[in-house]
């Protein structure tokens, strides 16, 4: 049987990142409402979480001051 690996709290914090997901009004770059906050290991996981939140508006995923991606909603077209 494989042993469980328990990371100390300081290592666990380094392993996870807090991302913000913003709904953006089409054609304006204006944000609608407050961002959803997700905690993920990397950009790929954050984008996957954002896709679950598609709501008819474009979404932007941000990590700190860095925009990771803008996901265009097909419903917004």
PyMOL Python script that loads the backbone (N, CA, C, O; Angstrom):
from pymol import cmd

cmd.read_pdbstr("""\
ATOM      1  N   UNK A   1       0.845  -1.180   0.000  1.00  0.00           N
ATOM      2  CA  UNK A   1       0.000   0.000   0.000  1.00  0.00           C
ATOM      3  C   UNK A   1       0.889   1.241   0.000  1.00  0.00           C
ATOM      4  O   UNK A   1       1.889   1.302   0.715  1.00  0.00           O
ATOM      5  N   UNK A   2       0.509   2.232  -0.813  1.00  0.00           N
ATOM      6  CA  UNK A   2       1.290   3.466  -0.917  1.00  0.00           C
ATOM      7  C   UNK A   2       1.083   4.327   0.320  1.00  0.00           C
ATOM      8  O   UNK A   2      -0.009   4.378   0.885  1.00  0.00           O
ATOM      9  N   UNK A   3       2.152   5.002   0.730  1.00  0.00           N
ATOM     10  CA  UNK A   3       2.057   5.894   1.875  1.00  0.00           C
ATOM     11  C   UNK A   3       1.482   7.238   1.455  1.00  0.00           C
ATOM     12  O   UNK A   3       1.739   7.720   0.352  1.00  0.00           O
ATOM     13  N   UNK A   4       0.715   7.827   2.331  1.00  0.00           N
ATOM     14  CA  UNK A   4       0.203   9.174   2.086  1.00  0.00           C
ATOM     15  C   UNK A   4       1.317  10.175   2.343  1.00  0.00           C
ATOM     16  O   UNK A   4       2.112  10.023   3.270  1.00  0.00           O
ATOM     17  N   UNK A   5       1.355  11.182   1.518  1.00  0.00           N
ATOM     18  CA  UNK A   5       2.325  12.253   1.702  1.00  0.00           C
ATOM     19  C   UNK A   5       1.584  13.437   2.290  1.00  0.00           C
ATOM     20  O   UNK A   5       0.630  13.944   1.700  1.00  0.00           O
ATOM     21  N   UNK A   6       2.026  13.867   3.444  1.00  0.00           N
ATOM     22  CA  UNK A   6       1.404  15.020   4.099  1.00  0.00           C
ATOM     23  C   UNK A   6       2.376  16.180   3.996  1.00  0.00           C
ATOM     24  O   UNK A   6       3.486  16.137   4.527  1.00  0.00           O
ATOM     25  N   UNK A   7       1.938  17.212   3.304  1.00  0.00           N
ATOM     26  CA  UNK A   7       2.789  18.392   3.147  1.00  0.00           C
ATOM     27  C   UNK A   7       2.620  19.304   4.351  1.00  0.00           C
ATOM     28  O   UNK A   7       1.509  19.463   4.856  1.00  0.00           O
ATOM     29  N   UNK A   8       3.707  19.902   4.814  1.00  0.00           N
ATOM     30  CA  UNK A   8       3.573  20.906   5.864  1.00  0.00           C
ATOM     31  C   UNK A   8       2.793  22.104   5.321  1.00  0.00           C
ATOM     32  O   UNK A   8       2.820  22.362   4.117  1.00  0.00           O
ATOM     33  N   UNK A   9       2.102  22.834   6.191  1.00  0.00           N
ATOM     34  CA  UNK A   9       1.250  23.945   5.720  1.00  0.00           C
ATOM     35  C   UNK A   9       1.956  24.931   4.801  1.00  0.00           C
ATOM     36  O   UNK A   9       1.350  25.406   3.840  1.00  0.00           O
ATOM     37  N   UNK A  10       3.225  25.255   5.068  1.00  0.00           N
ATOM     38  CA  UNK A  10       3.919  26.228   4.219  1.00  0.00           C
ATOM     39  C   UNK A  10       4.150  25.680   2.808  1.00  0.00           C
ATOM     40  O   UNK A  10       4.148  26.451   1.848  1.00  0.00           O
ATOM     41  N   UNK A  11       4.345  24.390   2.663  1.00  0.00           N
ATOM     42  CA  UNK A  11       4.502  23.780   1.335  1.00  0.00           C
ATOM     43  C   UNK A  11       3.164  23.680   0.622  1.00  0.00           C
ATOM     44  O   UNK A  11       3.091  23.861  -0.594  1.00  0.00           O
ATOM     45  N   UNK A  12       2.106  23.392   1.370  1.00  0.00           N
ATOM     46  CA  UNK A  12       0.775  23.294   0.781  1.00  0.00           C
ATOM     47  C   UNK A  12       0.359  24.639   0.205  1.00  0.00           C
ATOM     48  O   UNK A  12      -0.215  24.693  -0.883  1.00  0.00           O
ATOM     49  N   UNK A  13       0.640  25.721   0.916  1.00  0.00           N
ATOM     50  CA  UNK A  13       0.315  27.062   0.407  1.00  0.00           C
ATOM     51  C   UNK A  13       1.045  27.334  -0.902  1.00  0.00           C
ATOM     52  O   UNK A  13       0.476  27.935  -1.813  1.00  0.00           O
ATOM     53  N   UNK A  14       2.290  26.900  -1.006  1.00  0.00           N
ATOM     54  CA  UNK A  14       3.056  27.117  -2.224  1.00  0.00           C
ATOM     55  C   UNK A  14       2.499  26.299  -3.381  1.00  0.00           C
ATOM     56  O   UNK A  14       2.614  26.699  -4.540  1.00  0.00           O
ATOM     57  N   UNK A  15       1.900  25.163  -3.071  1.00  0.00           N
ATOM     58  CA  UNK A  15       1.400  24.273  -4.107  1.00  0.00           C
ATOM     59  C   UNK A  15       0.086  24.766  -4.711  1.00  0.00           C
ATOM     60  O   UNK A  15      -0.241  24.399  -5.840  1.00  0.00           O
ATOM     61  N   UNK A  16      -0.665  25.578  -3.993  1.00  0.00           N
ATOM     62  CA  UNK A  16      -1.963  26.051  -4.451  1.00  0.00           C
ATOM     63  C   UNK A  16      -1.908  27.554  -4.719  1.00  0.00           C
ATOM     64  O   UNK A  16      -1.178  28.291  -4.056  1.00  0.00           O
ATOM     65  N   UNK A  17      -2.688  27.987  -5.694  1.00  0.00           N
ATOM     66  CA  UNK A  17      -2.730  29.415  -6.062  1.00  0.00           C
ATOM     67  C   UNK A  17      -4.175  29.897  -6.042  1.00  0.00           C
ATOM     68  O   UNK A  17      -5.099  29.138  -6.335  1.00  0.00           O
ATOM     69  N   UNK A  18      -4.355  31.147  -5.698  1.00  0.00           N
ATOM     70  CA  UNK A  18      -5.679  31.744  -5.708  1.00  0.00           C
ATOM     71  C   UNK A  18      -5.877  32.529  -7.010  1.00  0.00           C
ATOM     72  O   UNK A  18      -5.110  33.439  -7.322  1.00  0.00           O
ATOM     73  N   UNK A  19      -6.899  32.166  -7.746  1.00  0.00           N
ATOM     74  CA  UNK A  19      -7.228  32.815  -9.016  1.00  0.00           C
ATOM     75  C   UNK A  19      -8.554  33.550  -8.870  1.00  0.00           C
ATOM     76  O   UNK A  19      -9.408  33.156  -8.075  1.00  0.00           O
ATOM     77  N   UNK A  20      -8.719  34.617  -9.641  1.00  0.00           N
ATOM     78  CA  UNK A  20      -9.994  35.348  -9.710  1.00  0.00           C
ATOM     79  C   UNK A  20     -10.566  35.171 -11.101  1.00  0.00           C
ATOM     80  O   UNK A  20      -9.852  35.250 -12.100  1.00  0.00           O
ATOM     81  N   UNK A  21     -11.874  34.930 -11.148  1.00  0.00           N
ATOM     82  CA  UNK A  21     -12.564  34.761 -12.423  1.00  0.00           C
ATOM     83  C   UNK A  21     -13.605  35.865 -12.526  1.00  0.00           C
ATOM     84  O   UNK A  21     -14.538  35.937 -11.726  1.00  0.00           O
ATOM     85  N   UNK A  22     -13.429  36.722 -13.524  1.00  0.00           N
ATOM     86  CA  UNK A  22     -14.315  37.867 -13.723  1.00  0.00           C
ATOM     87  C   UNK A  22     -15.246  37.631 -14.909  1.00  0.00           C
ATOM     88  O   UNK A  22     -14.833  37.094 -15.936  1.00  0.00           O
ATOM     89  N   UNK A  23     -16.504  38.037 -14.756  1.00  0.00           N
ATOM     90  CA  UNK A  23     -17.428  38.104 -15.889  1.00  0.00           C
ATOM     91  C   UNK A  23     -17.213  39.461 -16.547  1.00  0.00           C
ATOM     92  O   UNK A  23     -17.160  40.486 -15.867  1.00  0.00           O
ATOM     93  N   UNK A  24     -17.090  39.463 -17.876  1.00  0.00           N
ATOM     94  CA  UNK A  24     -16.775  40.687 -18.605  1.00  0.00           C
ATOM     95  C   UNK A  24     -17.861  40.938 -19.643  1.00  0.00           C
ATOM     96  O   UNK A  24     -18.226  40.037 -20.399  1.00  0.00           O
ATOM     97  N   UNK A  25     -18.379  42.168 -19.677  1.00  0.00           N
ATOM     98  CA  UNK A  25     -19.392  42.520 -20.660  1.00  0.00           C
ATOM     99  C   UNK A  25     -18.772  42.544 -22.045  1.00  0.00           C
ATOM    100  O   UNK A  25     -17.705  43.126 -22.245  1.00  0.00           O
ATOM    101  N   UNK A  26     -19.434  41.917 -22.992  1.00  0.00           N
ATOM    102  CA  UNK A  26     -18.908  41.776 -24.352  1.00  0.00           C
ATOM    103  C   UNK A  26     -18.643  43.134 -24.992  1.00  0.00           C
ATOM    104  O   UNK A  26     -19.477  44.038 -24.937  1.00  0.00           O
ATOM    105  N   UNK A  27     -17.482  43.255 -25.592  1.00  0.00           N
ATOM    106  CA  UNK A  27     -17.128  44.442 -26.356  1.00  0.00           C
ATOM    107  C   UNK A  27     -16.772  45.663 -25.534  1.00  0.00           C
ATOM    108  O   UNK A  27     -16.509  46.727 -26.096  1.00  0.00           O
ATOM    109  N   UNK A  28     -16.756  45.534 -24.198  1.00  0.00           N
ATOM    110  CA  UNK A  28     -16.501  46.716 -23.385  1.00  0.00           C
ATOM    111  C   UNK A  28     -15.298  46.603 -22.462  1.00  0.00           C
ATOM    112  O   UNK A  28     -14.710  47.615 -22.080  1.00  0.00           O
ATOM    113  N   UNK A  29     -14.935  45.404 -22.110  1.00  0.00           N
ATOM    114  CA  UNK A  29     -13.917  45.148 -21.093  1.00  0.00           C
ATOM    115  C   UNK A  29     -14.343  45.617 -19.709  1.00  0.00           C
ATOM    116  O   UNK A  29     -13.500  45.750 -18.822  1.00  0.00           O
ATOM    117  N   UNK A  30     -15.635  45.871 -19.504  1.00  0.00           N
ATOM    118  CA  UNK A  30     -16.138  46.235 -18.186  1.00  0.00           C
ATOM    119  C   UNK A  30     -16.514  44.968 -17.415  1.00  0.00           C
ATOM    120  O   UNK A  30     -17.158  44.064 -17.946  1.00  0.00           O
ATOM    121  N   UNK A  31     -16.101  44.930 -16.171  1.00  0.00           N
ATOM    122  CA  UNK A  31     -16.373  43.781 -15.313  1.00  0.00           C
ATOM    123  C   UNK A  31     -17.777  43.903 -14.737  1.00  0.00           C
ATOM    124  O   UNK A  31     -18.221  44.987 -14.357  1.00  0.00           O
ATOM    125  N   UNK A  32     -18.464  42.764 -14.681  1.00  0.00           N
ATOM    126  CA  UNK A  32     -19.802  42.730 -14.109  1.00  0.00           C
ATOM    127  C   UNK A  32     -19.733  41.969 -12.787  1.00  0.00           C
ATOM    128  O   UNK A  32     -19.422  40.778 -12.775  1.00  0.00           O
ATOM    129  N   UNK A  33     -20.017  42.640 -11.684  1.00  0.00           N
ATOM    130  CA  UNK A  33     -20.065  41.987 -10.385  1.00  0.00           C
ATOM    131  C   UNK A  33     -18.701  41.726  -9.785  1.00  0.00           C
ATOM    132  O   UNK A  33     -17.687  42.267 -10.225  1.00  0.00           O
ATOM    133  N   UNK A  34     -18.705  40.880  -8.766  1.00  0.00           N
ATOM    134  CA  UNK A  34     -17.464  40.536  -8.065  1.00  0.00           C
ATOM    135  C   UNK A  34     -16.892  39.252  -8.655  1.00  0.00           C
ATOM    136  O   UNK A  34     -17.635  38.440  -9.208  1.00  0.00           O
ATOM    137  N   UNK A  35     -15.578  39.063  -8.544  1.00  0.00           N
ATOM    138  CA  UNK A  35     -14.994  37.859  -9.127  1.00  0.00           C
ATOM    139  C   UNK A  35     -15.292  36.616  -8.293  1.00  0.00           C
ATOM    140  O   UNK A  35     -15.496  36.695  -7.082  1.00  0.00           O
ATOM    141  N   UNK A  36     -15.314  35.481  -8.960  1.00  0.00           N
ATOM    142  CA  UNK A  36     -15.319  34.194  -8.272  1.00  0.00           C
ATOM    143  C   UNK A  36     -13.866  33.898  -7.919  1.00  0.00           C
ATOM    144  O   UNK A  36     -12.967  34.154  -8.720  1.00  0.00           O
ATOM    145  N   UNK A  37     -13.639  33.369  -6.745  1.00  0.00           N
ATOM    146  CA  UNK A  37     -12.297  33.013  -6.310  1.00  0.00           C
ATOM    147  C   UNK A  37     -12.188  31.491  -6.335  1.00  0.00           C
ATOM    148  O   UNK A  37     -13.024  30.797  -5.757  1.00  0.00           O
ATOM    149  N   UNK A  38     -11.165  30.978  -6.999  1.00  0.00           N
ATOM    150  CA  UNK A  38     -10.900  29.539  -7.016  1.00  0.00           C
ATOM    151  C   UNK A  38      -9.451  29.305  -6.617  1.00  0.00           C
ATOM    152  O   UNK A  38      -8.574  30.112  -6.923  1.00  0.00           O
ATOM    153  N   UNK A  39      -9.214  28.208  -5.940  1.00  0.00           N
ATOM    154  CA  UNK A  39      -7.862  27.846  -5.537  1.00  0.00           C
ATOM    155  C   UNK A  39      -7.483  26.593  -6.325  1.00  0.00           C
ATOM    156  O   UNK A  39      -8.135  25.554  -6.222  1.00  0.00           O
ATOM    157  N   UNK A  40      -6.421  26.715  -7.109  1.00  0.00           N
ATOM    158  CA  UNK A  40      -6.012  25.640  -8.017  1.00  0.00           C
ATOM    159  C   UNK A  40      -4.495  25.479  -7.973  1.00  0.00           C
ATOM    160  O   UNK A  40      -3.780  26.337  -7.456  1.00  0.00           O
ATOM    161  N   UNK A  41      -4.022  24.369  -8.520  1.00  0.00           N
ATOM    162  CA  UNK A  41      -2.580  24.120  -8.577  1.00  0.00           C
ATOM    163  C   UNK A  41      -1.889  24.905  -9.676  1.00  0.00           C
ATOM    164  O   UNK A  41      -0.722  25.274  -9.544  1.00  0.00           O
ATOM    165  N   UNK A  42      -2.622  25.165 -10.781  1.00  0.00           N
ATOM    166  CA  UNK A  42      -1.964  25.814 -11.918  1.00  0.00           C
ATOM    167  C   UNK A  42      -3.005  26.482 -12.817  1.00  0.00           C
ATOM    168  O   UNK A  42      -4.209  26.394 -12.576  1.00  0.00           O
ATOM    169  N   UNK A  43      -2.510  27.149 -13.855  1.00  0.00           N
ATOM    170  CA  UNK A  43      -3.386  27.875 -14.780  1.00  0.00           C
ATOM    171  C   UNK A  43      -4.382  26.941 -15.464  1.00  0.00           C
ATOM    172  O   UNK A  43      -5.542  27.306 -15.654  1.00  0.00           O
ATOM    173  N   UNK A  44      -3.947  25.764 -15.826  1.00  0.00           N
ATOM    174  CA  UNK A  44      -4.817  24.817 -16.533  1.00  0.00           C
ATOM    175  C   UNK A  44      -6.034  24.457 -15.691  1.00  0.00           C
ATOM    176  O   UNK A  44      -7.158  24.435 -16.194  1.00  0.00           O
ATOM    177  N   UNK A  45      -5.812  24.178 -14.421  1.00  0.00           N
ATOM    178  CA  UNK A  45      -6.934  23.870 -13.528  1.00  0.00           C
ATOM    179  C   UNK A  45      -7.848  25.073 -13.359  1.00  0.00           C
ATOM    180  O   UNK A  45      -9.069  24.922 -13.313  1.00  0.00           O
ATOM    181  N   UNK A  46      -7.271  26.263 -13.267  1.00  0.00           N
ATOM    182  CA  UNK A  46      -8.077  27.471 -13.101  1.00  0.00           C
ATOM    183  C   UNK A  46      -8.959  27.719 -14.322  1.00  0.00           C
ATOM    184  O   UNK A  46     -10.115  28.116 -14.178  1.00  0.00           O
ATOM    185  N   UNK A  47      -8.431  27.492 -15.508  1.00  0.00           N
ATOM    186  CA  UNK A  47      -9.211  27.658 -16.736  1.00  0.00           C
ATOM    187  C   UNK A  47     -10.353  26.640 -16.772  1.00  0.00           C
ATOM    188  O   UNK A  47     -11.467  26.972 -17.177  1.00  0.00           O
ATOM    189  N   UNK A  48     -10.082  25.414 -16.354  1.00  0.00           N
ATOM    190  CA  UNK A  48     -11.125  24.387 -16.320  1.00  0.00           C
ATOM    191  C   UNK A  48     -12.246  24.787 -15.362  1.00  0.00           C
ATOM    192  O   UNK A  48     -13.424  24.585 -15.658  1.00  0.00           O
ATOM    193  N   UNK A  49     -11.877  25.350 -14.218  1.00  0.00           N
ATOM    194  CA  UNK A  49     -12.888  25.817 -13.260  1.00  0.00           C
ATOM    195  C   UNK A  49     -13.682  26.980 -13.850  1.00  0.00           C
ATOM    196  O   UNK A  49     -14.895  27.061 -13.657  1.00  0.00           O
ATOM    197  N   UNK A  50     -13.015  27.869 -14.558  1.00  0.00           N
ATOM    198  CA  UNK A  50     -13.696  29.014 -15.166  1.00  0.00           C
ATOM    199  C   UNK A  50     -14.721  28.550 -16.192  1.00  0.00           C
ATOM    200  O   UNK A  50     -15.823  29.094 -16.257  1.00  0.00           O
ATOM    201  N   UNK A  51     -14.373  27.559 -16.984  1.00  0.00           N
ATOM    202  CA  UNK A  51     -15.302  27.047 -18.006  1.00  0.00           C
ATOM    203  C   UNK A  51     -16.598  26.535 -17.380  1.00  0.00           C
ATOM    204  O   UNK A  51     -17.655  26.592 -18.009  1.00  0.00           O
ATOM    205  N   UNK A  52     -16.523  26.041 -16.157  1.00  0.00           N
ATOM    206  CA  UNK A  52     -17.726  25.591 -15.440  1.00  0.00           C
ATOM    207  C   UNK A  52     -18.638  26.755 -15.080  1.00  0.00           C
ATOM    208  O   UNK A  52     -19.828  26.565 -14.827  1.00  0.00           O
ATOM    209  N   UNK A  53     -18.080  27.959 -15.057  1.00  0.00           N
ATOM    210  CA  UNK A  53     -18.828  29.147 -14.639  1.00  0.00           C
ATOM    211  C   UNK A  53     -19.345  29.991 -15.800  1.00  0.00           C
ATOM    212  O   UNK A  53     -19.923  31.054 -15.575  1.00  0.00           O
ATOM    213  N   UNK A  54     -19.148  29.534 -17.035  1.00  0.00           N
ATOM    214  CA  UNK A  54     -19.612  30.320 -18.185  1.00  0.00           C
ATOM    215  C   UNK A  54     -21.094  30.646 -18.013  1.00  0.00           C
ATOM    216  O   UNK A  54     -21.913  29.771 -17.735  1.00  0.00           O
ATOM    217  N   UNK A  55     -21.414  31.925 -18.184  1.00  0.00           N
ATOM    218  CA  UNK A  55     -22.749  32.410 -17.857  1.00  0.00           C
ATOM    219  C   UNK A  55     -23.329  33.319 -18.932  1.00  0.00           C
ATOM    220  O   UNK A  55     -24.162  34.174 -18.631  1.00  0.00           O
ATOM    221  N   UNK A  56     -22.909  33.151 -20.156  1.00  0.00           N
ATOM    222  CA  UNK A  56     -23.393  34.010 -21.223  1.00  0.00           C
ATOM    223  C   UNK A  56     -22.548  35.255 -21.428  1.00  0.00           C
ATOM    224  O   UNK A  56     -22.779  36.022 -22.363  1.00  0.00           O
ATOM    225  N   UNK A  57     -21.577  35.455 -20.560  1.00  0.00           N
ATOM    226  CA  UNK A  57     -20.639  36.571 -20.689  1.00  0.00           C
ATOM    227  C   UNK A  57     -19.239  36.003 -20.878  1.00  0.00           C
ATOM    228  O   UNK A  57     -18.970  34.857 -20.519  1.00  0.00           O
ATOM    229  N   UNK A  58     -18.351  36.814 -21.443  1.00  0.00           N
ATOM    230  CA  UNK A  58     -16.953  36.405 -21.508  1.00  0.00           C
ATOM    231  C   UNK A  58     -16.407  36.350 -20.082  1.00  0.00           C
ATOM    232  O   UNK A  58     -16.886  37.059 -19.197  1.00  0.00           O
ATOM    233  N   UNK A  59     -15.405  35.509 -19.871  1.00  0.00           N
ATOM    234  CA  UNK A  59     -14.763  35.411 -18.566  1.00  0.00           C
ATOM    235  C   UNK A  59     -13.274  35.693 -18.716  1.00  0.00           C
ATOM    236  O   UNK A  59     -12.667  35.372 -19.737  1.00  0.00           O
ATOM    237  N   UNK A  60     -12.700  36.294 -17.688  1.00  0.00           N
ATOM    238  CA  UNK A  60     -11.249  36.463 -17.613  1.00  0.00           C
ATOM    239  C   UNK A  60     -10.752  35.798 -16.344  1.00  0.00           C
ATOM    240  O   UNK A  60     -11.338  35.954 -15.273  1.00  0.00           O
ATOM    241  N   UNK A  61      -9.666  35.059 -16.478  1.00  0.00           N
ATOM    242  CA  UNK A  61      -9.032  34.397 -15.344  1.00  0.00           C
ATOM    243  C   UNK A  61      -7.753  35.170 -15.028  1.00  0.00           C
ATOM    244  O   UNK A  61      -6.919  35.400 -15.904  1.00  0.00           O
ATOM    245  N   UNK A  62      -7.614  35.563 -13.775  1.00  0.00           N
ATOM    246  CA  UNK A  62      -6.452  36.331 -13.334  1.00  0.00           C
ATOM    247  C   UNK A  62      -5.756  35.623 -12.180  1.00  0.00           C
ATOM    248  O   UNK A  62      -6.404  35.064 -11.294  1.00  0.00           O
ATOM    249  N   UNK A  63      -4.424  35.656 -12.203  1.00  0.00           N
ATOM    250  CA  UNK A  63      -3.604  35.212 -11.079  1.00  0.00           C
ATOM    251  C   UNK A  63      -2.799  36.426 -10.646  1.00  0.00           C
ATOM    252  O   UNK A  63      -1.859  36.831 -11.330  1.00  0.00           O
ATOM    253  N   UNK A  64      -3.162  36.995  -9.533  1.00  0.00           N
ATOM    254  CA  UNK A  64      -2.528  38.239  -9.101  1.00  0.00           C
ATOM    255  C   UNK A  64      -2.801  39.329 -10.130  1.00  0.00           C
ATOM    256  O   UNK A  64      -3.947  39.534 -10.528  1.00  0.00           O
ATOM    257  N   UNK A  65      -1.758  40.027 -10.561  1.00  0.00           N
ATOM    258  CA  UNK A  65      -1.900  41.100 -11.548  1.00  0.00           C
ATOM    259  C   UNK A  65      -1.763  40.595 -12.981  1.00  0.00           C
ATOM    260  O   UNK A  65      -1.730  41.394 -13.917  1.00  0.00           O
ATOM    261  N   UNK A  66      -1.682  39.284 -13.160  1.00  0.00           N
ATOM    262  CA  UNK A  66      -1.472  38.709 -14.489  1.00  0.00           C
ATOM    263  C   UNK A  66      -2.757  38.087 -15.021  1.00  0.00           C
ATOM    264  O   UNK A  66      -3.350  37.213 -14.389  1.00  0.00           O
ATOM    265  N   UNK A  67      -3.180  38.558 -16.204  1.00  0.00           N
ATOM    266  CA  UNK A  67      -4.323  37.918 -16.849  1.00  0.00           C
ATOM    267  C   UNK A  67      -3.838  36.625 -17.475  1.00  0.00           C
ATOM    268  O   UNK A  67      -2.897  36.619 -18.269  1.00  0.00           O
ATOM    269  N   UNK A  68      -4.493  35.525 -17.108  1.00  0.00           N
ATOM    270  CA  UNK A  68      -4.122  34.210 -17.621  1.00  0.00           C
ATOM    271  C   UNK A  68      -4.767  33.989 -18.983  1.00  0.00           C
ATOM    272  O   UNK A  68      -4.096  33.585 -19.933  1.00  0.00           O
ATOM    273  N   UNK A  69      -6.074  34.254 -19.079  1.00  0.00           N
ATOM    274  CA  UNK A  69      -6.795  34.000 -20.326  1.00  0.00           C
ATOM    275  C   UNK A  69      -8.147  34.707 -20.300  1.00  0.00           C
ATOM    276  O   UNK A  69      -8.715  34.972 -19.241  1.00  0.00           O
ATOM    277  N   UNK A  70      -8.634  34.999 -21.483  1.00  0.00           N
ATOM    278  CA  UNK A  70     -10.019  35.454 -21.641  1.00  0.00           C
ATOM    279  C   UNK A  70     -10.749  34.340 -22.384  1.00  0.00           C
ATOM    280  O   UNK A  70     -10.303  33.888 -23.439  1.00  0.00           O
ATOM    281  N   UNK A  71     -11.862  33.908 -21.831  1.00  0.00           N
ATOM    282  CA  UNK A  71     -12.661  32.854 -22.424  1.00  0.00           C
ATOM    283  C   UNK A  71     -13.916  33.507 -22.992  1.00  0.00           C
ATOM    284  O   UNK A  71     -14.726  34.066 -22.252  1.00  0.00           O
ATOM    285  N   UNK A  72     -14.065  33.431 -24.298  1.00  0.00           N
ATOM    286  CA  UNK A  72     -15.219  34.039 -24.941  1.00  0.00           C
ATOM    287  C   UNK A  72     -16.404  33.090 -24.876  1.00  0.00           C
ATOM    288  O   UNK A  72     -16.300  31.912 -25.218  1.00  0.00           O
ATOM    289  N   UNK A  73     -17.524  33.627 -24.433  1.00  0.00           N
ATOM    290  CA  UNK A  73     -18.753  32.839 -24.358  1.00  0.00           C
ATOM    291  C   UNK A  73     -19.437  32.817 -25.709  1.00  0.00           C
ATOM    292  O   UNK A  73     -19.591  33.857 -26.349  1.00  0.00           O
ATOM    293  N   UNK A  74     -19.842  31.656 -26.140  1.00  0.00           N
ATOM    294  CA  UNK A  74     -20.577  31.551 -27.393  1.00  0.00           C
ATOM    295  C   UNK A  74     -21.941  32.217 -27.261  1.00  0.00           C
ATOM    296  O   UNK A  74     -22.482  32.719 -28.246  1.00  0.00           O
ATOM    297  N   UNK A  75     -22.502  32.225 -26.048  1.00  0.00           N
ATOM    298  CA  UNK A  75     -23.811  32.858 -25.821  1.00  0.00           C
ATOM    299  C   UNK A  75     -23.753  34.372 -25.986  1.00  0.00           C
ATOM    300  O   UNK A  75     -24.764  35.000 -26.300  1.00  0.00           O
ATOM    301  N   UNK A  76     -22.583  34.958 -25.778  1.00  0.00           N
ATOM    302  CA  UNK A  76     -22.454  36.409 -25.842  1.00  0.00           C
ATOM    303  C   UNK A  76     -22.389  36.928 -27.264  1.00  0.00           C
ATOM    304  O   UNK A  76     -22.466  38.139 -27.472  1.00  0.00           O
ATOM    305  N   UNK A  77     -22.251  36.067 -28.235  1.00  0.00           N
ATOM    306  CA  UNK A  77     -22.109  36.488 -29.635  1.00  0.00           C
ATOM    307  C   UNK A  77     -23.437  36.707 -30.291  1.00  0.00           C
ATOM    308  O   UNK A  77     -23.492  37.064 -31.468  1.00  0.00           O
TER     309      UNK A  77
END
""", "prot")
cmd.dss("prot")
cmd.show_as("cartoon", "prot")
cmd.util.cbc("prot")
cmd.orient("prot")
